[in-house]
Amino acid sequence: MSDRARDWDKELAEIDRQMAKQPAGGTGTKPATAGSSGAVVSGRALFTTWLRVVLGLTLALAMTQWPYLHRCGLNLFLYCGAIVTVIVAGVWSGVSSWYRRLALAHLLSLLVVLWGLVLAARETLPRIGYAQETATWLCP
């Protein structure tokens, strides 16, 4: 179809009529509560994301109050398991907050992951010979 066969004024007038039929807000849906992607986040989704973040933060802060010695042996492995749990909780809440476009929740999740990695480095590096101080995995 060539441009000469088209009546552009007619087509543009039709587009104007279609636009006039729509509500003033655009598509008529309620505004998005998060991000510019247009996705509407439900109250339950917000609650569960923040619950994950708070649980991760609580676990990360509780690691500073670990009540048992964890120099070697079973207690060390249990402590390392708790560190892995902190990292997993941070990643879990980070994915959820990224998906729901919650910036503050995502930042806090990244801090939980970072804290878990710091704890893991503090226990691992002396045992692999990288740190000045040396330690062993198993008790003598």
Biotite code that builds the C-alpha atoms (Angstrom):
import biotite.structure as struc

atoms = struc.array([
    struc.Atom([0.000, 0.000, 0.000], chain_id="A", res_id=1, res_name="MET", atom_name="CA", element="C"),
    struc.Atom([1.513, 3.344, -0.985], chain_id="A", res_id=2, res_name="SER", atom_name="CA", element="C"),
    struc.Atom([1.394, 6.568, 1.022], chain_id="A", res_id=3, res_name="ASP", atom_name="CA", element="C"),
    struc.Atom([-0.796, 8.186, -1.669], chain_id="A", res_id=4, res_name="ARG", atom_name="CA", element="C"),
    struc.Atom([-3.583, 5.645, -1.133], chain_id="A", res_id=5, res_name="ALA", atom_name="CA", element="C"),
    struc.Atom([-3.741, 6.397, 2.604], chain_id="A", res_id=6, res_name="ARG", atom_name="CA", element="C"),
    struc.Atom([-5.670, 9.285, 4.033], chain_id="A", res_id=7, res_name="ASP", atom_name="CA", element="C"),
    struc.Atom([-3.511, 10.232, 7.001], chain_id="A", res_id=8, res_name="TRP", atom_name="CA", element="C"),
    struc.Atom([-5.941, 12.832, 8.287], chain_id="A", res_id=9, res_name="ASP", atom_name="CA", element="C"),
    struc.Atom([-8.650, 10.181, 8.566], chain_id="A", res_id=10, res_name="LYS", atom_name="CA", element="C"),
    struc.Atom([-6.372, 7.709, 10.350], chain_id="A", res_id=11, res_name="GLU", atom_name="CA", element="C"),
    struc.Atom([-5.086, 10.308, 12.806], chain_id="A", res_id=12, res_name="LEU", atom_name="CA", element="C"),
    struc.Atom([-8.649, 11.434, 13.510], chain_id="A", res_id=13, res_name="ALA", atom_name="CA", element="C"),
    struc.Atom([-9.557, 7.806, 14.313], chain_id="A", res_id=14, res_name="GLU", atom_name="CA", element="C"),
    struc.Atom([-6.603, 7.562, 16.708], chain_id="A", res_id=15, res_name="ILE", atom_name="CA", element="C"),
    struc.Atom([-7.712, 10.802, 18.382], chain_id="A", res_id=16, res_name="ASP", atom_name="CA", element="C"),
    struc.Atom([-11.238, 9.398, 18.832], chain_id="A", res_id=17, res_name="ARG", atom_name="CA", element="C"),
    struc.Atom([-9.874, 6.214, 20.398], chain_id="A", res_id=18, res_name="GLN", atom_name="CA", element="C"),
    struc.Atom([-7.697, 8.219, 22.773], chain_id="A", res_id=19, res_name="MET", atom_name="CA", element="C"),
    struc.Atom([-10.630, 10.407, 23.763], chain_id="A", res_id=20, res_name="ALA", atom_name="CA", element="C"),
    struc.Atom([-12.637, 7.331, 24.793], chain_id="A", res_id=21, res_name="LYS", atom_name="CA", element="C"),
    struc.Atom([-10.007, 6.309, 27.382], chain_id="A", res_id=22, res_name="GLN", atom_name="CA", element="C"),
    struc.Atom([-10.112, 7.687, 30.934], chain_id="A", res_id=23, res_name="PRO", atom_name="CA", element="C"),
    struc.Atom([-7.774, 10.541, 31.803], chain_id="A", res_id=24, res_name="ALA", atom_name="CA", element="C"),
    struc.Atom([-5.370, 8.266, 33.709], chain_id="A", res_id=25, res_name="GLY", atom_name="CA", element="C"),
    struc.Atom([-4.463, 6.171, 30.688], chain_id="A", res_id=26, res_name="GLY", atom_name="CA", element="C"),
    struc.Atom([-5.557, 2.541, 30.918], chain_id="A", res_id=27, res_name="THR", atom_name="CA", element="C"),
    struc.Atom([-7.854, 3.046, 33.890], chain_id="A", res_id=28, res_name="GLY", atom_name="CA", element="C"),
    struc.Atom([-5.999, 0.704, 36.222], chain_id="A", res_id=29, res_name="THR", atom_name="CA", element="C"),
    struc.Atom([-4.966, 1.733, 39.675], chain_id="A", res_id=30, res_name="LYS", atom_name="CA", element="C"),
    struc.Atom([-1.447, 3.153, 39.976], chain_id="A", res_id=31, res_name="PRO", atom_name="CA", element="C"),
    struc.Atom([1.441, 0.830, 40.718], chain_id="A", res_id=32, res_name="ALA", atom_name="CA", element="C"),
    struc.Atom([2.773, 0.821, 44.249], chain_id="A", res_id=33, res_name="THR", atom_name="CA", element="C"),
    struc.Atom([6.298, -0.117, 43.323], chain_id="A", res_id=34, res_name="ALA", atom_name="CA", element="C"),
    struc.Atom([8.597, 0.716, 40.449], chain_id="A", res_id=35, res_name="GLY", atom_name="CA", element="C"),
    struc.Atom([7.831, 2.039, 37.018], chain_id="A", res_id=36, res_name="SER", atom_name="CA", element="C"),
    struc.Atom([7.194, -1.356, 35.474], chain_id="A", res_id=37, res_name="SER", atom_name="CA", element="C"),
    struc.Atom([3.460, -0.999, 36.041], chain_id="A", res_id=38, res_name="GLY", atom_name="CA", element="C"),
    struc.Atom([3.239, -4.100, 38.222], chain_id="A", res_id=39, res_name="ALA", atom_name="CA", element="C"),
    struc.Atom([0.888, -3.727, 41.159], chain_id="A", res_id=40, res_name="VAL", atom_name="CA", element="C"),
    struc.Atom([2.240, -5.223, 44.381], chain_id="A", res_id=41, res_name="VAL", atom_name="CA", element="C"),
    struc.Atom([-0.348, -6.602, 46.773], chain_id="A", res_id=42, res_name="SER", atom_name="CA", element="C"),
    struc.Atom([-0.303, -5.925, 50.491], chain_id="A", res_id=43, res_name="GLY", atom_name="CA", element="C"),
    struc.Atom([0.396, -9.574, 51.213], chain_id="A", res_id=44, res_name="ARG", atom_name="CA", element="C"),
    struc.Atom([3.442, -9.536, 48.907], chain_id="A", res_id=45, res_name="ALA", atom_name="CA", element="C"),
    struc.Atom([4.790, -6.445, 50.662], chain_id="A", res_id=46, res_name="LEU", atom_name="CA", element="C"),
    struc.Atom([4.240, -8.061, 54.051], chain_id="A", res_id=47, res_name="PHE", atom_name="CA", element="C"),
    struc.Atom([5.949, -11.328, 53.141], chain_id="A", res_id=48, res_name="THR", atom_name="CA", element="C"),
    struc.Atom([8.923, -9.524, 51.605], chain_id="A", res_id=49, res_name="THR", atom_name="CA", element="C"),
    struc.Atom([9.429, -7.355, 54.671], chain_id="A", res_id=50, res_name="TRP", atom_name="CA", element="C"),
    struc.Atom([8.960, -10.422, 56.889], chain_id="A", res_id=51, res_name="LEU", atom_name="CA", element="C"),
    struc.Atom([11.792, -12.157, 55.029], chain_id="A", res_id=52, res_name="ARG", atom_name="CA", element="C"),
    struc.Atom([14.007, -9.093, 55.403], chain_id="A", res_id=53, res_name="VAL", atom_name="CA", element="C"),
    struc.Atom([13.303, -8.786, 59.128], chain_id="A", res_id=54, res_name="VAL", atom_name="CA", element="C"),
    struc.Atom([13.953, -12.492, 59.692], chain_id="A", res_id=55, res_name="LEU", atom_name="CA", element="C"),
    struc.Atom([17.252, -12.240, 57.821], chain_id="A", res_id=56, res_name="GLY", atom_name="CA", element="C"),
    struc.Atom([18.289, -9.161, 59.806], chain_id="A", res_id=57, res_name="LEU", atom_name="CA", element="C"),
    struc.Atom([17.340, -10.825, 63.084], chain_id="A", res_id=58, res_name="THR", atom_name="CA", element="C"),
    struc.Atom([19.374, -13.906, 62.265], chain_id="A", res_id=59, res_name="LEU", atom_name="CA", element="C"),
    struc.Atom([22.350, -11.810, 61.128], chain_id="A", res_id=60, res_name="ALA", atom_name="CA", element="C"),
    struc.Atom([22.316, -9.767, 64.333], chain_id="A", res_id=61, res_name="LEU", atom_name="CA", element="C"),
    struc.Atom([21.805, -12.868, 66.475], chain_id="A", res_id=62, res_name="ALA", atom_name="CA", element="C"),
    struc.Atom([25.009, -14.343, 65.076], chain_id="A", res_id=63, res_name="MET", atom_name="CA", element="C"),
    struc.Atom([26.952, -11.793, 67.130], chain_id="A", res_id=64, res_name="THR", atom_name="CA", element="C"),
    struc.Atom([25.492, -13.400, 70.260], chain_id="A", res_id=65, res_name="GLN", atom_name="CA", element="C"),
    struc.Atom([26.346, -17.030, 69.421], chain_id="A", res_id=66, res_name="TRP", atom_name="CA", element="C"),
    struc.Atom([26.451, -18.692, 72.856], chain_id="A", res_id=67, res_name="PRO", atom_name="CA", element="C"),
    struc.Atom([28.895, -21.555, 72.195], chain_id="A", res_id=68, res_name="TYR", atom_name="CA", element="C"),
    struc.Atom([32.603, -21.719, 71.479], chain_id="A", res_id=69, res_name="LEU", atom_name="CA", element="C"),
    struc.Atom([33.164, -22.412, 67.811], chain_id="A", res_id=70, res_name="HIS", atom_name="CA", element="C"),
    struc.Atom([36.896, -22.856, 67.496], chain_id="A", res_id=71, res_name="ARG", atom_name="CA", element="C"),
    struc.Atom([36.841, -26.372, 66.046], chain_id="A", res_id=72, res_name="CYS", atom_name="CA", element="C"),
    struc.Atom([34.874, -29.564, 65.621], chain_id="A", res_id=73, res_name="GLY", atom_name="CA", element="C"),
    struc.Atom([31.111, -29.977, 65.652], chain_id="A", res_id=74, res_name="LEU", atom_name="CA", element="C"),
    struc.Atom([30.435, -26.545, 67.157], chain_id="A", res_id=75, res_name="ASN", atom_name="CA", element="C"),
    struc.Atom([32.415, -24.935, 64.318], chain_id="A", res_id=76, res_name="LEU", atom_name="CA", element="C"),
    struc.Atom([30.431, -26.846, 61.704], chain_id="A", res_id=77, res_name="PHE", atom_name="CA", element="C"),
    struc.Atom([27.133, -25.863, 63.357], chain_id="A", res_id=78, res_name="LEU", atom_name="CA", element="C"),
    struc.Atom([28.282, -22.243, 63.390], chain_id="A", res_id=79, res_name="TYR", atom_name="CA", element="C"),
    struc.Atom([29.237, -22.457, 59.703], chain_id="A", res_id=80, res_name="CYS", atom_name="CA", element="C"),
    struc.Atom([25.796, -23.919, 58.990], chain_id="A", res_id=81, res_name="GLY", atom_name="CA", element="C"),
    struc.Atom([24.238, -20.917, 60.702], chain_id="A", res_id=82, res_name="ALA", atom_name="CA", element="C"),
    struc.Atom([26.421, -18.614, 58.585], chain_id="A", res_id=83, res_name="ILE", atom_name="CA", element="C"),
    struc.Atom([25.172, -20.338, 55.428], chain_id="A", res_id=84, res_name="VAL", atom_name="CA", element="C"),
    struc.Atom([21.630, -19.826, 56.723], chain_id="A", res_id=85, res_name="THR", atom_name="CA", element="C"),
    struc.Atom([22.311, -16.080, 57.109], chain_id="A", res_id=86, res_name="VAL", atom_name="CA", element="C"),
    struc.Atom([23.578, -15.871, 53.534], chain_id="A", res_id=87, res_name="ILE", atom_name="CA", element="C"),
    struc.Atom([20.622, -17.855, 52.185], chain_id="A", res_id=88, res_name="VAL", atom_name="CA", element="C"),
    struc.Atom([18.174, -15.662, 54.126], chain_id="A", res_id=89, res_name="ALA", atom_name="CA", element="C"),
    struc.Atom([19.813, -12.558, 52.668], chain_id="A", res_id=90, res_name="GLY", atom_name="CA", element="C"),
    struc.Atom([19.670, -13.882, 49.115], chain_id="A", res_id=91, res_name="VAL", atom_name="CA", element="C"),
    struc.Atom([16.072, -15.046, 49.579], chain_id="A", res_id=92, res_name="TRP", atom_name="CA", element="C"),
    struc.Atom([14.889, -11.667, 50.828], chain_id="A", res_id=93, res_name="SER", atom_name="CA", element="C"),
    struc.Atom([17.040, -9.921, 48.220], chain_id="A", res_id=94, res_name="GLY", atom_name="CA", element="C"),
    struc.Atom([15.388, -11.772, 45.352], chain_id="A", res_id=95, res_name="VAL", atom_name="CA", element="C"),
    struc.Atom([11.955, -11.057, 46.774], chain_id="A", res_id=96, res_name="SER", atom_name="CA", element="C"),
    struc.Atom([12.668, -7.364, 47.312], chain_id="A", res_id=97, res_name="SER", atom_name="CA", element="C"),
    struc.Atom([14.224, -7.041, 43.835], chain_id="A", res_id=98, res_name="TRP", atom_name="CA", element="C"),
    struc.Atom([11.175, -8.630, 42.242], chain_id="A", res_id=99, res_name="TYR", atom_name="CA", element="C"),
    struc.Atom([8.838, -6.290, 44.140], chain_id="A", res_id=100, res_name="ARG", atom_name="CA", element="C"),
    struc.Atom([11.037, -3.208, 43.570], chain_id="A", res_id=101, res_name="ARG", atom_name="CA", element="C"),
    struc.Atom([11.500, -2.376, 47.273], chain_id="A", res_id=102, res_name="LEU", atom_name="CA", element="C"),
    struc.Atom([14.759, -0.452, 47.394], chain_id="A", res_id=103, res_name="ALA", atom_name="CA", element="C"),
    struc.Atom([15.220, -0.218, 51.168], chain_id="A", res_id=104, res_name="LEU", atom_name="CA", element="C"),
    struc.Atom([14.365, -3.882, 51.666], chain_id="A", res_id=105, res_name="ALA", atom_name="CA", element="C"),
    struc.Atom([16.822, -4.807, 48.927], chain_id="A", res_id=106, res_name="HIS", atom_name="CA", element="C"),
    struc.Atom([19.579, -2.729, 50.497], chain_id="A", res_id=107, res_name="LEU", atom_name="CA", element="C"),
    struc.Atom([19.022, -4.382, 53.875], chain_id="A", res_id=108, res_name="LEU", atom_name="CA", element="C"),
    struc.Atom([19.049, -7.806, 52.209], chain_id="A", res_id=109, res_name="SER", atom_name="CA", element="C"),
    struc.Atom([22.376, -7.042, 50.575], chain_id="A", res_id=110, res_name="LEU", atom_name="CA", element="C"),
    struc.Atom([23.759, -5.991, 53.954], chain_id="A", res_id=111, res_name="LEU", atom_name="CA", element="C"),
    struc.Atom([22.635, -9.330, 55.423], chain_id="A", res_id=112, res_name="VAL", atom_name="CA", element="C"),
    struc.Atom([24.433, -11.182, 52.623], chain_id="A", res_id=113, res_name="VAL", atom_name="CA", element="C"),
    struc.Atom([27.539, -9.043, 53.135], chain_id="A", res_id=114, res_name="LEU", atom_name="CA", element="C"),
    struc.Atom([27.514, -9.705, 56.889], chain_id="A", res_id=115, res_name="TRP", atom_name="CA", element="C"),
    struc.Atom([27.184, -13.442, 56.236], chain_id="A", res_id=116, res_name="GLY", atom_name="CA", element="C"),
    struc.Atom([30.159, -13.332, 53.886], chain_id="A", res_id=117, res_name="LEU", atom_name="CA", element="C"),
    struc.Atom([32.202, -11.428, 56.491], chain_id="A", res_id=118, res_name="VAL", atom_name="CA", element="C"),
    struc.Atom([31.372, -14.083, 59.089], chain_id="A", res_id=119, res_name="LEU", atom_name="CA", element="C"),
    struc.Atom([32.278, -16.841, 56.658], chain_id="A", res_id=120, res_name="ALA", atom_name="CA", element="C"),
    struc.Atom([35.594, -15.180, 55.798], chain_id="A", res_id=121, res_name="ALA", atom_name="CA", element="C"),
    struc.Atom([36.386, -14.724, 59.476], chain_id="A", res_id=122, res_name="ARG", atom_name="CA", element="C"),
    struc.Atom([36.062, -18.457, 60.055], chain_id="A", res_id=123, res_name="GLU", atom_name="CA", element="C"),
    struc.Atom([37.459, -19.745, 56.769], chain_id="A", res_id=124, res_name="THR", atom_name="CA", element="C"),
    struc.Atom([40.536, -17.625, 56.082], chain_id="A", res_id=125, res_name="LEU", atom_name="CA", element="C"),
    struc.Atom([42.533, -18.646, 59.202], chain_id="A", res_id=126, res_name="PRO", atom_name="CA", element="C"),
    struc.Atom([41.817, -22.298, 58.420], chain_id="A", res_id=127, res_name="ARG", atom_name="CA", element="C"),
    struc.Atom([43.062, -22.204, 54.835], chain_id="A", res_id=128, res_name="ILE", atom_name="CA", element="C"),
    struc.Atom([46.314, -20.440, 55.698], chain_id="A", res_id=129, res_name="GLY", atom_name="CA", element="C"),
    struc.Atom([45.455, -17.015, 54.309], chain_id="A", res_id=130, res_name="TYR", atom_name="CA", element="C"),
    struc.Atom([45.316, -15.085, 57.587], chain_id="A", res_id=131, res_name="ALA", atom_name="CA", element="C"),
    struc.Atom([48.245, -14.419, 59.889], chain_id="A", res_id=132, res_name="GLN", atom_name="CA", element="C"),
    struc.Atom([46.545, -16.388, 62.664], chain_id="A", res_id=133, res_name="GLU", atom_name="CA", element="C"),
    struc.Atom([46.062, -20.098, 61.981], chain_id="A", res_id=134, res_name="THR", atom_name="CA", element="C"),
    struc.Atom([43.279, -22.383, 63.124], chain_id="A", res_id=135, res_name="ALA", atom_name="CA", element="C"),
    struc.Atom([42.120, -25.938, 62.459], chain_id="A", res_id=136, res_name="THR", atom_name="CA", element="C"),
    struc.Atom([38.794, -27.385, 61.389], chain_id="A", res_id=137, res_name="TRP", atom_name="CA", element="C"),
    struc.Atom([38.924, -30.375, 63.741], chain_id="A", res_id=138, res_name="LEU", atom_name="CA", element="C"),
    struc.Atom([39.833, -30.362, 67.405], chain_id="A", res_id=139, res_name="CYS", atom_name="CA", element="C"),
    struc.Atom([43.111, -32.124, 68.303], chain_id="A", res_id=140, res_name="PRO", atom_name="CA", element="C"),
])
